[in-house]
Amino acid sequence: MRITSKEKQIIQALEWSDFANEHEPTLQGYIHFDEWNMTVFRGVMASLSMKGIVVWSEAEYVNDHPELGCTWGYINQEYTIIEDAEARMNWDLFEMEA
């Protein structure tokens, strides 16, 4: 599957998140709005969703702290490899757009 460099940045943020592989071998984590240019990356996140690579959901704690805007993302397991009870991206499935 072809992805852009910006899509790869978001995927890597989830892959290396403190929450990846926390309780089970999955790649997941927060995208905090104050850490990304959301004018650009909101569209990137939508593209990853349309491609079926990432599923997004509202972060539960945002309801208590709306100033901490963020979104929780899960990488579809068909794009990961499980080794030694830990998930990692299967980058062989991706091709970078020029």
C-alpha positions in Angstrom: 0.0 0.0 0.0 1.2 3.5 -0.8 1.6 6.0 2.0 2.9 9.5 2.3 5.7 10.7 4.5 3.1 12.5 6.8 1.1 9.3 7.0 4.2 7.4 8.1 4.9 10.0 10.8 1.5 9.4 12.3 1.9 5.6 12.1 5.3 5.8 13.7 3.9 8.0 16.5 1.4 5.2 17.3 4.0 2.4 16.8 6.4 4.0 19.3 3.7 5.2 21.7 4.1 4.5 25.4 0.7 2.7 25.1 1.8 0.3 22.3 2.0 -3.2 23.5 0.9 -2.1 27.0 -1.6 -4.9 27.8 -1.6 -7.0 24.6 0.4 -7.0 21.3 -1.2 -4.0 19.6 0.0 -0.7 18.3 -2.1 2.1 19.7 -1.8 5.5 21.3 -2.7 9.2 21.5 -2.3 11.9 19.0 -2.2 15.1 21.0 -3.4 18.1 19.1 -0.9 20.5 20.6 2.0 18.3 19.3 0.9 18.3 15.6 -0.2 20.9 13.1 -3.8 19.6 13.0 -4.6 21.8 10.1 -2.5 19.4 8.1 -2.6 16.2 10.1 -6.4 16.0 10.5 -6.5 15.2 6.8 -3.6 12.8 7.1 -5.4 11.0 9.9 -8.6 10.8 7.8 -6.6 9.3 4.9 -5.2 6.6 7.2 -8.7 5.8 8.3 -10.0 5.6 4.7 -7.1 3.3 3.8 -8.1 1.0 6.7 -4.7 1.4 8.4 -5.8 3.2 11.6 -9.1 3.3 13.5 -9.6 6.5 15.5 -11.8 7.0 18.6 -12.3 9.8 21.1 -9.9 9.7 24.0 -11.9 9.1 27.1 -10.1 11.5 29.4 -10.7 14.4 27.1 -14.2 14.6 28.4 -12.8 15.6 31.8 -10.0 17.8 30.3 -11.1 19.3 26.9 -8.1 21.5 26.8 -6.0 18.4 26.3 -7.4 17.7 22.9 -6.4 14.4 21.4 -7.5 11.3 19.6 -6.8 7.6 20.3 -5.6 5.5 17.4 -5.4 1.8 16.8 -3.3 0.4 14.0 -5.2 -2.4 12.1 -3.4 -5.7 13.1 -3.2 -6.8 9.5 -0.4 -4.3 9.1 1.5 -5.6 12.1 3.8 -8.5 13.0 3.6 -10.1 16.4 7.0 -11.4 17.7 7.8 -12.4 21.3 4.3 -11.1 22.4 5.0 -7.6 20.9 3.5 -6.0 17.9 5.6 -4.0 15.4 4.7 -2.5 12.0 5.2 -4.7 8.9 6.8 -1.9 6.8 7.3 -4.4 3.9 3.5 -3.9 3.2 4.1 -0.2 2.5 5.6 1.9 -0.3 6.4 5.5 0.1 4.9 8.0 -2.4 7.4 10.1 -4.2 
